[in-house]
Amino acid sequence: MNPTLAQRSAATVRRGLTLMELVVVMVILIGLAGVLLPMLPSFLTKTHDSVTTTNISEVNKAMTGYLSTNLGYPDQFDSIIDTSGAMYSGAVFNSANTFNPTGTAQLTFTPSGNQTAGSVGANAFYLAKPLGSELNSLTTGGILNLVQMNPTPTDATFSAYTGLPPTGLQAVSGYAQLLFADNDYIYQKLNIAPKLDSNGNPCNYVVLGLGPYCTIVGSRSFGIFDAPVAFGEHFFEQPSHSYARMLCVFRVYQDGSRCEFVGSAHPDPTGLGTMDMHTQEYYQTTN
């Protein structure tokens, strides 16, 4: 006997979940959330650390390869100094950054001769300072022009520039100030021992940003197809709030003889986020 149309329709109607079944599903979902939610901060930290260490390693290799091939360093780094001559307000380590949780101000250490002064204790790691005889060190190394930074950016990373090159470029010799790093701090963070020039004067350290207009970007031979963006783990380190490009540290000789790339780092509220710091953090993060 063939079923009627009504019987076939009734047979194909899907039964909904009962109240008990819904309760069981909700209990399972709540249980999973209780397990996974506490782990999310660890996942974010581990992702931040792994991406950052990879970027630092790749930038270090690219800079070394560029120097070997071209007998000089790339040009058109970001200055981290705005058109007013002050430290870029979008830098996460600058108190002018409204998202900066540490309130670190521009400091007054003297870059020359401070490697034994113990000035690091009070967050003394950066100073906007005029270039002296170190100017010749940068230009001898091939760093002739820097990209100007916007003093009032709407986005600290992607609208950081006053204009596209060539309108956004300025000769190194035209900069009133550059960003110097404390010698003690560089020694502690990068394990770079103090060094003297031929006249017995301590070398200093200049910090520049690897932005999209740097001449190493797009050089297929060196693997920097795009300027890497630092992946921050806190809201105030996100590209909209803080300058999220990689930083390159150069040793500059006061005798003007040369400059040397000593390492790259991630912009961090503490100044420099190094490979060792992020590697240690990665392995110490639980879950």
C-alpha positions as a printed Julia matrix, in Angstrom:
287×3 Matrix{Float64}:
  0.0    0.0    0.0
  1.53   3.28  -1.07
  1.74   6.08   1.6
 -0.38   9.11   1.03
  1.16  12.53   0.29
  0.39  13.68   3.82
  2.11  10.62   5.28
  5.23  11.2    3.14
  5.39  14.88   4.17
  5.07  14.01   7.82
  7.83  11.45   7.5
 10.25  13.99   5.99
  9.69  16.71   8.6
 12.85  17.01  10.76
 12.34  16.87  14.47
 13.81  19.86  16.37
 16.11  19.58  19.34
 14.47  18.91  22.63
 15.08  21.16  25.61
 17.31  18.51  27.16
 19.4   18.24  24.01
 19.82  22.04  23.92
 20.94  22.02  27.54
 23.54  19.34  26.78
 24.9   21.32  23.8
 25.13  24.49  25.9
 26.95  22.68  28.68
 29.49  21.33  26.16
 30.04  24.79  24.63
 30.45  26.41  28.04
 32.94  23.73  29.02
 34.99  24.29  25.86
 34.94  28.05  26.42
 36.19  27.53  29.96
 39.13  25.55  28.62
 39.98  27.7   25.57
 39.42  31.28  26.77
 42.21  31.23  29.38
 44.56  29.99  26.66
 43.87  32.82  24.19
 46.33  35.3   25.76
 49.03  32.63  25.58
 48.22  31.95  21.93
 48.47  35.66  21.16
 51.77  36.01  23.01
 53.25  32.97  21.3
 52.14  34.24  17.88
 53.64  37.65  18.65
 56.92  36.09  19.74
 57.24  33.66  16.82
 56.4   36.25  14.16
 58.72  38.83  15.71
 61.7   36.5   16.01
 61.23  35.42  12.39
 61.08  39.03  11.2
 64.17  40.0   13.18
 66.12  37.07  11.76
 65.06  37.83   8.19
 65.88  41.53   8.46
 69.3   40.76   9.93
 70.11  38.37   7.09
 68.81  40.8    4.46
 70.89  43.7    5.78
 74.02  41.56   5.84
 73.39  40.36   2.28
 72.69  43.88   1.03
 75.93  45.16   2.51
 77.95  42.33   0.97
 76.43  42.89  -2.47
 76.36  46.69  -2.57
 79.23  47.57  -0.22
 76.84  49.86   1.6
 73.52  49.91   3.41
 70.05  50.63   2.0
 68.84  54.22   1.8
 65.55  55.91   2.72
 64.93  54.47   6.17
 62.22  56.05   8.34
 63.75  58.74  10.53
 61.54  58.19  13.67
 61.88  61.98  13.98
 59.02  64.18  12.79
 59.21  67.38  10.79
 59.34  69.46  13.99
 62.55  67.73  15.05
 60.94  65.78  17.9
 60.78  62.03  18.41
 57.89  60.61  16.35
 54.72  60.71  18.45
 53.63  57.34  17.05
 56.6   55.54  18.61
 55.28  53.28  21.36
 58.22  54.23  23.6
 57.47  57.98  23.36
 55.35  59.68  26.02
 53.77  61.78  23.27
 52.05  58.58  22.13
 48.69  58.87  23.85
 48.43  55.07  24.12
 51.81  54.69  25.82
 51.11  52.9   29.11
 54.55  53.58  30.6
 54.64  57.34  30.13
 58.29  57.18  29.11
 59.51  60.66  28.23
 62.32  61.76  25.95
 65.39  61.61  28.11
 68.5   63.66  28.59
 71.34  61.15  28.6
 74.49  62.05  26.69
 75.12  59.39  24.02
 78.87  60.01  24.05
 80.67  58.24  26.86
 77.6   56.94  28.69
 78.37  53.24  28.4
 79.58  53.09  32.01
 77.36  55.8   33.46
 74.59  53.44  34.54
 71.92  55.62  32.98
 69.6   52.79  32.0
 67.9   52.43  35.35
 65.24  55.09  34.71
 64.13  53.92  31.27
 66.89  55.97  29.67
 67.07  54.39  26.27
 66.29  56.97  23.56
 67.17  60.57  22.91
 66.36  62.91  20.03
 69.75  64.56  19.46
 71.46  66.53  16.68
 73.9   64.65  14.5
 77.48  65.65  15.03
 80.47  64.19  13.28
 78.46  60.94  13.02
 76.85  62.42   9.92
 79.78  61.29   7.79
 79.47  57.8    9.26
 75.93  57.41   7.94
 76.61  58.89   4.51
 79.78  56.83   4.1
 77.65  53.76   4.76
 75.21  54.7    2.0
 72.45  56.17   4.18
 71.95  59.52   2.44
 68.23  60.24   2.81
 65.56  59.57   5.39
 61.78  59.56   5.15
 60.09  62.3    7.16
 57.47  61.35   9.73
 54.08  63.0   10.12
 53.79  64.86  13.45
 49.99  64.34  13.53
 49.25  60.97  11.91
 45.75  59.51  11.83
 47.3   56.05  11.85
 50.66  55.65  13.56
 52.03  53.16  11.03
 50.3   53.5    7.68
 49.8   57.27   7.65
 53.1   57.98   9.35
 54.61  59.88   6.42
 54.36  63.51   5.38
 54.21  62.54   1.71
 55.35  59.94  -0.72
 58.97  60.1   -1.91
 60.5   62.24  -3.2
 58.4   64.82  -1.33
 58.72  62.84   1.9
 62.5   62.52   1.7
 65.08  64.68   3.38
 68.85  64.45   3.2
 70.46  63.12   6.37
 72.53  66.29   6.5
 69.32  68.33   6.72
 67.97  66.65   9.85
 68.16  68.75  12.99
 68.01  65.6   15.13
 68.05  61.83  14.9
 67.05  59.12  17.34
 70.01  57.95  19.42
 69.95  54.92  21.69
 71.7   54.79  25.02
 74.96  52.82  24.84
 74.27  51.01  28.11
 70.87  49.99  26.87
 72.22  48.65  23.56
 74.8   46.65  25.48
 72.11  45.13  27.69
 69.54  44.43  24.98
 71.66  43.49  21.96
 74.81  42.34  23.78
 76.82  44.84  21.73
 79.91  45.85  23.68
 81.03  49.51  23.62
 83.47  50.4   20.89
 85.85  53.31  20.32
 86.65  55.13  17.1
 90.17  55.85  15.86
 90.38  58.91  18.11
 89.43  56.97  21.23
 85.89  58.39  21.38
 82.96  56.07  22.18
 80.77  55.14  19.23
 77.06  55.94  19.46
 73.95  54.2   18.13
 71.31  55.58  15.78
 67.9   53.89  15.45
 66.02  53.99  12.12
 62.79  52.39  10.9
 62.55  49.89   8.06
 59.56  51.41   6.28
 58.01  50.73   2.86
 60.23  53.28   1.06
 63.55  51.81   2.17
 65.53  50.76  -0.89
 65.93  47.19   0.39
 62.15  46.66   0.19
 61.22  44.84  -3.01
 64.76  43.58  -3.55
 64.07  39.96  -4.37
 67.68  38.98  -3.8
 67.37  39.78  -0.1
 63.88  38.48   0.65
 62.32  41.74   1.86
 59.37  41.89  -0.53
 57.38  44.18   1.78
 58.35  46.17   4.84
 57.42  43.85   7.72
 54.87  45.07  10.24
 55.53  44.18  13.84
 52.76  42.01  15.33
 52.12  43.44  18.81
 50.48  41.49  21.63
 48.89  44.51  23.36
 46.28  46.93  22.06
 48.66  49.9   22.32
 51.17  48.14  20.05
 48.73  47.75  17.18
 49.63  49.58  13.93
 46.85  52.13  14.34
 48.2   53.19  17.75
 51.97  52.83  17.48
 54.66  52.73  14.81
 54.79  49.0   14.05
 57.7   48.71  11.63
 60.96  46.96  12.46
 63.78  49.07  13.9
 67.37  48.93  12.65
 70.24  49.93  14.95
 73.44  51.36  13.48
 76.71  52.02  15.27
 78.05  55.4   14.19
 81.67  56.46  14.62
 82.37  59.96  15.86
 85.42  60.16  13.6
 83.04  59.85  10.64
 84.81  56.83   9.23
 81.9   54.39   8.86
 78.68  53.01  10.29
 77.81  49.43  11.12
 74.46  47.65  11.31
 74.37  45.87  14.67
 70.87  44.39  14.67
 67.13  44.84  14.22
 64.37  44.8   16.8
 60.65  45.21  17.32
 59.36  48.52  18.75
 58.44  47.81  22.34
 57.24  49.92  25.29
 60.55  49.05  26.95
 62.47  50.37  23.94
 63.64  47.4   21.9
 62.04  43.97  21.63
 64.96  41.72  20.74
 65.14  38.15  19.45
 66.45  36.82  22.78
 63.68  38.57  24.69
 60.93  37.17  22.47
 62.45  33.69  22.32
 62.62  33.57  26.11
 59.06  34.83  26.39
 57.86  32.22  23.91
 59.24  29.31  25.93
 58.14  30.75  29.26
 54.55  31.23  28.09
 52.42  28.35  29.3
 49.75  26.49  27.34
